[in-house]
Amino acid sequence: MKTLSLFSLLIITIVTITSCDDLTTNIETNLVANMSADIIQPKKILKNSNAFTFEVSDTINLNENDDLKGYLESIEQIDIKSISCTLNGIPQGESISEITIELVEADLSSTLYNITDNNISETLNVVQELLKSASNYVMNKKMLIVKATGTSTYAPMKLFISIDHKVVVTASVLD
């Protein structure tokens, strides 16, 4: 009888240890920074100049993401899968000459050029190594500062910029 009880306890222990993967959950969510840039025409314009600059930033805090509430203390891994940029507010016939999206302090930036379409969404071309580095940063800081800088061929303009990080968050369900 003692042998059967010890054997049962051993089996339960082995099953519990080997099923630790079942004690986590993967949460697919989006971390989004929505910004608006007021591109203004300076009082003095250089002759033949058609470049108007802008710079905006936003902070994404994980504790503000509804999908992650209840898991903040038990996050084990964050994996940024892709980053896309949507621009809205470009007048017909005008363009954004360039826009650089930077994840401040996460050593990641990407630039898009000659955007002429309004309400366009582009996936940023970022190598996996940089996405992994940015993922580690977000994992450690539980936040992300996103900055957008660029130039427009037209002013005044109100440019709406949305930066969408598609992420998978692995969290423990027992914490």
HELIX and SHEET records of a PDB file:
HELIX    1   1 LYS A    2  THR A   18  1                                  17    
HELIX    2   2 CYS A   20  LEU A   23  5                                   4    
HELIX    3   3 LEU A   62  GLU A   64  5                                   3    
HELIX    4   4 ASP A   66  LEU A   68  5                                   3    
HELIX    5   5 LEU A   72  SER A   74  5                                   3    
HELIX    6   6 GLN A  128  LYS A  141  1                                  14    
SHEET    1   A 4 THR A  24  ILE A  39  0                                        
SHEET    2   A 4 MET A 157  SER A 172 -1                                        
SHEET    3   A 4 ILE A  75  ASN A  88 -1                                        
SHEET    4   A 4 ILE A 120  THR A 123 -1                                        
SHEET    1   B 4 PHE A  52  ASN A  61  0                                        
SHEET    2   B 4 MET A 143  SER A 152 -1                                        
SHEET    3   B 4 ILE A  96  VAL A 104 -1                                        
SHEET    4   B 4 LEU A 108  ILE A 115 -1                                        
END                                                                             
